[in-house]
Amino acid sequence: MIRTFILLAGCGALAACASSTPTSGSSPAASAGAAQVARTEAPDLGALPTYGIPRGRCGMILYTLSGSKSLPVFRSTDEGRGLVEINGALTELSLVGRGGETRMAVPSSQYFRGQQADGTEVTVAAVTSWGTSFPSGSYVEAGTLTITAADGWSRVLPVAGIAGCRP
């Protein structure tokens, strides 16, 4: 019984401390420390307005789900170019690395770099697994699309899609 009383009293004291509001006697250093915390968040991806593979090129289009809708969020081509919409603006990307199995001139792992509309750098990594092949293409069974802003914040999306060549 005494242990239970001590435990409840300790929890009550902790709850009182956690819910108290700062008084006018708070130290200026504590207030200044809170104001110095950078408010940031990971880049927001939007649906690409146009996402077809250009004529005479091979490429990959990746989709993610938003509710019950599939949204095209990434396109890459065999010429080393990528495209995403970040924070409401189209961002063109340049291929900086690749790996994994290649189908239709498209590797399963691609790494890009680009500049957002505000001039800050962004990196995009598309790491995928191939699915069933079909004439002039292949399904992208599963994968992740990771978008990292210059401040280090990242957003990781599950994706699937299609790769192929357009005559």
DRENVOGU-647671 format. One line per field, with one value per residue (C-alpha): residue number from 1; y, x, z. Coordinates in Angstrom, 2 decimals, padded with zeros to 5 digits. Last residue first. Layout:
% DRENVOGU-647671
num	[NUM/...]
c2	[Y/...]
c1	[X/...]
c3	[Z/...]
***
This chain:
% DRENVOGU-647671
num	[167/166/165/164/163/162/161/160/159/158/157/156/155/154/153/152/151/150/149/148/147/146/145/144/143/142/141/140/139/138/137/136/135/134/133/132/131/130/129/128/127/126/125/124/123/122/121/120/119/118/117/116/115/114/113/112/111/110/109/108/107/106/105/104/103/102/101/100/99/98/97/96/95/94/93/92/91/90/89/88/87/86/85/84/83/82/81/80/79/78/77/76/75/74/73/72/71/70/69/68/67/66/65/64/63/62/61/60/59/58/57/56/55/54/53/52/51/50/49/48/47/46/45/44/43/42/41/40/39/38/37/36/35/34/33/32/31/30/29/28/27/26/25/24/23/22/21/20/19/18/17/16/15/14/13/12/11/10/9/8/7/6/5/4/3/2/1]
c2	[004.20/004.47/002.22/000.75/000.95/000.71/001.55/000.83/003.15/003.36/006.87/008.08/011.76/013.16/016.10/016.67/020.48/020.19/018.26/014.46/012.67/008.89/006.85/003.29/000.16/-002.43/-004.46/-002.19/-003.71/-004.29/-002.98/-003.33/-006.64/-007.65/-008.24/-009.23/-007.50/-005.58/-004.35/-000.65/001.86/005.43/007.90/011.63/014.37/018.01/021.20/024.55/027.12/028.17/026.28/023.10/022.15/018.67/015.46/011.91/008.33/005.33/001.72/-000.75/000.42/001.58/000.69/-001.45/-003.56/-003.03/-005.01/-003.09/000.16/003.85/007.12/010.87/011.15/014.74/016.01/018.52/019.90/020.83/023.17/022.61/021.72/019.19/017.89/015.24/014.75/012.71/012.86/010.39/009.85/006.57/008.53/009.05/009.93/010.33/011.13/009.61/009.41/006.29/007.10/005.21/007.44/008.86/005.93/006.14/005.93/005.52/006.11/004.63/005.37/004.50/007.14/007.53/009.45/010.97/008.82/010.17/012.07/015.22/017.03/015.12/014.45/016.23/015.52/017.40/017.94/016.96/019.41/022.43/024.54/025.25/025.29/028.65/029.99/027.16/027.96/031.66/030.85/028.58/031.15/033.94/032.00/031.75/034.29/035.38/031.90/029.01/026.84/023.68/020.48/018.45/019.55/018.73/015.35/014.53/015.41/013.28/010.34/010.57/010.72/007.70/005.69/006.67/005.68/002.34/001.59/002.40/000.00]
c1	[009.03/008.40/010.52/009.47/009.33/006.22/005.23/005.33/006.10/006.34/007.31/010.21/010.45/013.74/014.95/018.69/018.68/019.52/016.30/016.11/013.56/013.42/011.36/010.87/010.17/007.72/006.69/008.07/006.36/008.40/008.40/008.63/006.69/005.92/008.12/006.76/008.18/011.38/012.31/012.94/015.27/014.58/016.82/016.19/018.53/017.53/019.55/018.09/017.52/013.98/012.51/014.27/017.68/018.61/020.41/019.54/020.21/018.83/018.41/016.51/018.47/016.59/017.81/014.66/015.68/018.81/019.49/021.08/022.96/022.89/024.48/024.46/021.43/020.31/016.98/014.39/012.10/008.52/007.05/004.26/006.42/008.36/007.13/009.46/011.43/014.50/017.12/019.91/019.30/017.49/014.58/013.22/009.74/008.50/005.27/002.49/-000.45/-002.56/-005.85/-007.54/-006.17/-003.00/-001.07/002.34/003.34/006.66/007.28/010.41/012.17/013.12/013.33/012.35/009.21/009.23/008.00/004.71/004.56/002.54/001.03/003.31/001.51/002.93/005.79/006.27/009.88/010.62/009.89/011.48/011.20/014.67/014.88/016.39/013.20/013.20/016.75/015.92/013.20/015.50/018.31/015.96/015.27/011.65/010.54/007.57/006.23/006.35/003.25/003.00/001.81/005.02/005.79/002.30/002.37/005.72/004.40/001.29/003.39/005.56/002.51/001.00/004.23/004.59/000.97/001.38/004.56/002.80/000.00]
c3	[-080.34/-076.59/-074.39/-071.09/-067.34/-065.16/-061.67/-057.98/-055.10/-051.30/-050.30/-048.15/-047.21/-046.03/-043.94/-044.31/-044.61/-048.31/-048.90/-049.25/-051.43/-051.08/-053.55/-052.46/-054.45/-055.59/-058.64/-061.32/-064.34/-067.46/-071.00/-074.78/-074.86/-071.25/-068.21/-064.80/-061.73/-061.17/-057.74/-057.09/-055.48/-056.61/-054.77/-055.05/-053.89/-053.40/-053.53/-052.56/-055.31/-054.29/-057.26/-056.13/-057.45/-058.66/-057.80/-058.83/-057.74/-059.62/-058.54/-060.77/-063.82/-066.96/-070.47/-071.00/-068.01/-065.93/-062.75/-059.91/-059.94/-060.79/-059.75/-060.42/-062.72/-063.19/-061.87/-063.02/-060.32/-061.12/-058.50/-055.94/-052.94/-055.01/-058.36/-059.72/-062.97/-063.85/-066.57/-067.27/-071.01/-070.28/-068.83/-065.33/-064.13/-060.57/-058.70/-060.81/-058.37/-057.90/-056.18/-053.31/-050.56/-052.05/-053.48/-055.10/-058.75/-060.54/-064.25/-065.82/-069.07/-072.61/-075.31/-078.97/-078.12/-074.61/-071.70/-070.44/-067.16/-067.53/-064.54/-062.13/-058.85/-055.82/-053.48/-050.21/-049.10/-045.49/-042.73/-041.16/-038.06/-036.74/-032.93/-031.95/-030.35/-027.80/-026.70/-026.27/-023.74/-021.73/-021.82/-020.71/-017.46/-016.50/-013.85/-015.93/-015.41/-017.84/-017.88/-015.85/-017.50/-017.31/-013.76/-012.50/-014.25/-012.67/-009.19/-009.73/-010.95/-007.82/-005.54/-007.31/-006.93/-003.27/-002.56/-004.39/-002.44/000.84/000.00]
***
